[in-house]
């Protein structure tokens, strides 16, 4: 029985999990005590693994007899666990479906708005597969920057429709933004709507968080059956509302516990806003990384070393190979204006010489895009040539209505100068 307990312990407390926390905590707090604590856990893990292996070798006959005598109980336990997980998933999905079309009131420290979604879960009116005659249909795919942290009339899709409507053009822009998504999620959305007859695809990326560090399952040299199993489990957890709920809860909890345990000098008033859920915990998580130029240097390395971002953008382009494609590259606020630095310092951001973060990541993306015949719209240089006050929420980091308006004007100018409308 002790051996069984240790096996379960080893499954839950695996080296990848510990290693993640070693990296996180050292980067966040730079405390030797945290590093020593997690190194101790590593030694404990491998010590227990050695003990389990010895126990299995010495007592394998006893273990086999035990499981033979009690296998029915374990099967019942497994069935109960599966049923419980399935019931929880079903309840969350029913709740999600019932609440989709009901208005939700979003209140943060820097914004307040009402959000209404269609039956498919997107912040837009109902979609139709059949395109009306004379309509120019645009897919705007992205994350919360596309979904919008603004009132409905100030989202990118509504503003684009209005902008081109002034020219007498009948534009229909689908808001296909999903908060918290990334390029792998963008590809799934693109697949879902591939039969909706778009005339233009705009994929919106944010340099701060869209350079994915995950790889597609099955990309390593493993036996085919293991690749298939890994791919199935990857898609299963990716589509599970229960998994997402648990993941978001522990991410938020980890950030809040980290703030309580750290002595990083975070302004108490902002810490209170975090615990009142008025500021996203993920903002604090990013803040705790350390020097933000170093953070972006690592993003550039990730872009070159991990093909997940590039692979999924190319998959979307190839999926719509006969449709014009535009990659919209959105900057981080700390690349645009130093006024944001002072506010962000209060929640733990660290800047090298109080200078804006450089544009190496934009240059890397654009260079790669040119090699693959992908048209880009880089918003950063356009913003730097204007009085760019008020384009971002200082803490939250999303575009304000003013920021969305600037981006829409930039898309409008780009498209008017291009061949996208010449069909």
N, C-alpha and C positions, 0 to 999 in steps of 0.2 A: 504493500500500500504506500509506503514511503517513496518507493521508486516511482510509482505512478504520479505522486504529488510532485516530485522533482522533474519528471518529464513535462508535466503541464507548466511548471514554473519556467523551464527552459524554452518552451514554445512561446510563452508570453514575453519573457524577458530575453529577447534574442540580441545578438551583437549589433545588428543594423539599428535597432531601436536605441540601444545604449550609445552607439557611436554618434547617432544624430544628436542626442542630448549632450554628449561631450562637446561636439562642435558648437551647438547652439549656446550652451551655457558659457563656454570659454569666450566665444565671440561677444556674448551679451555682457557678461559681468567681469571677465578677465580676473576672476578670483581663483587663486590656487586651490582653495578649499573645495570649490565645485569640481575642478579637474580631478583632484585627488579622490573625491567621493565617487565619481563615475569610473575612474580607473579601478578603484576598489571593486565596483560592481562587475567590471569586466573580469577581474581575477576570480571573483565569486562565481560568475557564470561558468567560466571554463573549469573551475574546481568542481562545481556540481556536475558538469557534463562528464568529467572524468569519473566521478563517483557513480553516476548513473550507468556508464559503460561497464564499470567493474561489477556493479550489482547485477546487470543483465547477464553478464558472462557467468557469474557465480551462481545465480539463482534462477536461471532461465526455466528450469523444469518446474519450480515452484510457481513462477509467474504464469506459465502456460496453464498449469492446473487451476490457478486462481481465476483466470479469465474464462476458462471452460466452465467453471462452476457458477460464474456470475455474469456471463455474457448477456443473458436476457435483461438483467437490470441496466446494463450499459446501453443496450439497444433502446430500451424504453427511455432512458435519460437523453440519448441522442435524438430520438423522435420528439420528445417534449421540447428540447432546445430548438429544433428545426421549426416545429409548429409555433412556438413563441415568437421566433424571429419573423416567420412568415406573417403571423397575425399583426405584429408591430408594423411591418412594412405595408401591409394592406391598409391598416388604419391611417397611416401617414399619407398614403396615396389617395385614399378617399377624401381625407381632410384637404389635401392639396387641390384635388379636382373641384370640391365644393367651394373652396375659397378663391379659386382662380379669378372668376369674373367679378368678385366683390371688391369694391375700392378698399385699399389699405392706406393708412395714414403713416407716413414716414417722417419721423422727427429726429433730427440730429442737433448737434451743437451749432452748426452753421447753416442748416437748411430745414425746411418744412414743406412737404408737398403731399399730394394724393396720387396714388399709383393704381391704375386699373389695367388688368391684363385680359387678353382674349382666352378662348377655351383651350388654346395650345400652350398657354403660359407665357406669352410674349406681351410686352407693353405696347399694344397696338390694337386696332380694330380687327375684326375677324378676317382671315385670309381666304382667298378663293384661288383655286388652281387655274380656272379659265380666265385668261387676261382679256378684259374688254377691248374693243377696237379703239385704236388711237391712244392707248395708254402706254407709257414708257415705264416699265417696272424695274425697280432697283432693289437689290438685296443689300442691306446694311448689317453686316455680321460683326459681332464683337462681344465685349463684356459689359460691365456696368457703365462704362463711358458711352456706349451705344444705348443701353437701356435707359440711362439718364438719371441723374441725381438732381432733377429739376422738375418743375411743373410740366404737365403733358404738352402744353403748347410750345415749350422751349426745348423739347428733345430734338436731336439731330434730324430724325426722319421728318417730323412735322415742319421744321424750319426749311429743310430741303424742298419739300413739296410746295411750300409757300413761295420760296425763292424762284423756282422754275415756273411756278404758276403765274408769276408776274410777267413772264415772257410769253405767256399764252400756251405753255407746254403742259400737257396733262401727265404729270409725274405721280407715280404711286411707289412710295418708298416703304419697304417692309422693315420694321424695327425687329431685327433678329438678335438682339442683345440679351445675354444671360449673365447676370451678376456672378462674379467668381469664376467664370469660364476662362479658357485659354485656347490656343490653336488646335489642340486635339478636340476640344469641345466645338470649336468653330467648324471643324470638318464634319462632325456629326450633324450639326445644324444644316450645313450645306447639303449633306446627303438627304436629310429629311425633306428638303424643299426642292430637290433637283427637277421635279416635274411641274414646277410652278412658273415656267416660262419667263425667267428674268432677262432683261436687256443689258443690265450692268451689275457686276458684283463689286461691292466695296467691302474689303475686310479691314477692320479697324484694329490696330494693335497698339499696346502701350508699352514703351520700352522698359518701364519699371518692373513689370511682372509677367510679360507674355513670352519671355525667352525661357521656355519650359526646360526643366532639368530632368523630366521623366522621359523614358524611352518607351517606344511601343513594344508590348510583350511579343516575344518570339524573335526579337532582333539579334539575340546572341546565339552562339553555336551550341544548342542543346538538342537532345533527341526530340523529334517532331511531336511525340505525344506530350512531352513536358511543355513545349512551346504552345501547343493547343490548349492544354490545361491552364497555363499561365494566362493566355489570352482570354479564355473564358472567365477566369476569376477577376481579371482586370476590368472587363466589360461589366461583370456582375456588380462589383463594388462601385463602379463608376455610375451605374444606373440606379443604384439603391438610395432611396431617400433616407432610410435608416442609417446607412453608412455615412451619408453626408451630414446628417444631424449629429451623430456621435462625433464625427471628425471635427465639425465646426465647434461643438461644445468643448472638446478637449483643447483645441487650438486657442479658443478664447480663455479657457481656464489656465492654460500654461502661461499665456501672456500676463494675466492678472496676478497669478502667483509669483511670476518673475518680477513684476513691479514691486510687489510687497516685500520680496526677499532682497531686492537690489538696493544699492545706495547710489544710484545713478543721477540723483539730483533732479528727478522729474518734478515739475511744479505740482504741488498738492491739489490745486484747483483742477488741473487737467486730469490727474489721477482719479479724482472724484467723478469727473465727467465720463471717464472710461467705465467705472463701476456702475454708473447710472445708465450705461449703454447709450450715451450721447456721442461717443467717439468710437470708431471701429477699433477693436483690439489689434487688428492687423496693421494699423498705422503705427501702434507702439512696437509691434514685433519688428517692423522694418527699421524703426528708429533705433532699436537696441542693437543693430548690427555693428555699429562702429562707424569709422570713417566712410562717408557715403561715396567718395571717389573710389575707394577700394571696392565697395559694393558693386559699382558699375564696371570696374575693371574685371571683376569676376563674372559679371553678366556677359561681357564681351568674350571672355574665355569660354564660357558655357555655350555661347552662340556658335563658336568655331568647333568646339569639341563634342557637343551633343546635337545630333541632327533632328531632334524632335520638332523644334520650331520650323525649320526649313522643310522637313518632310510634309508636315500637315498643311503648310501654305501651298506647296506644290500640288498636293493632293486635291485641294480645293480648286486650284487653277485648272488642273487636268480634268476634274469632274465637269467643269463648265468650259471646256476647251474652245468652244465657238462663241463664247460670250466675253465681251470686254471686261477686264479685271483691273482693279485699282487697289493698291496696298496703302492704306492711310496710316502714317506713322505719327503717333501722338507722343509728345515729350513729357517728361516729369517736370513738375513745377520748379524743382531745384536746379533745372537746366535753364530756366527762363528768366527768373528775377530773384535777386538776392534778398528782396524784402521778405520772402518766405522763410529765409534761414533763421531769422530771429524768433519767429513763432515756433518753428520746428525744434529749435534748441531747447525749448521749455518742456518738450516731451522726450528728450534724450538724444536727438539727432546730433551727430558730430560731423563737422565740415572741416576740410583741409584749407586753412587760410581764409575761411569765409568766402570762398569762390564758388561760382556755379559749377555743377558737375559738367564735364566735357561731353562732346557729342560723338565719341568713338563708336558707341553702339549704333547710332544712326548711320554712320559711315559704313560700318560693317554690313548692316542690313541692305543699304542701298547698293553697295558694290555687288553683293550676292544677287540681289534682285535684277540688276542689269545683266548679269551673266545668264539669268534664266528668263529674260525678256518679260519681266514684271514691271508694270508701270507703278511708280511710287509718288506719293504726295507727302513730303516731309514738312510737318507743321512748325518745327522748331525755328528754322531761319526766318520764316514769315512772322512769327511772334516776336523775334528779336529785333525786327525792323519797325515795330510799332510801340506805342505806349501801352504796354501789356498789363497794366494794373487791373486786377479783378477777374482774370481769366480762370483762376483756380480757387477752390476753397483752400485756405492756407493749411489747415490741419488734415482735412479729409483727402485732398489731392485731386478730386474729380473736377471736371469743368463746371463752372457756373453757367447761367443762361448767357452771359456775355461771352464766355469762352466758347460755348456751343455756336453762338452766332458767328464768331470769328472763323471757326472751323468750317461752317457751312459756306461762308463767303469764299473761303480758300478752295473748297471742293467745287463750288460754282465756277470760279475763275479757271480752275484746272480743266474742268470738263468742257467749258466753252472754247478753250484753246486747243482741245484735243479732237480726236476722230470718234469719240464715244457716241456722239449724237448723229454722226453721219452714217446712217444705215441704208 
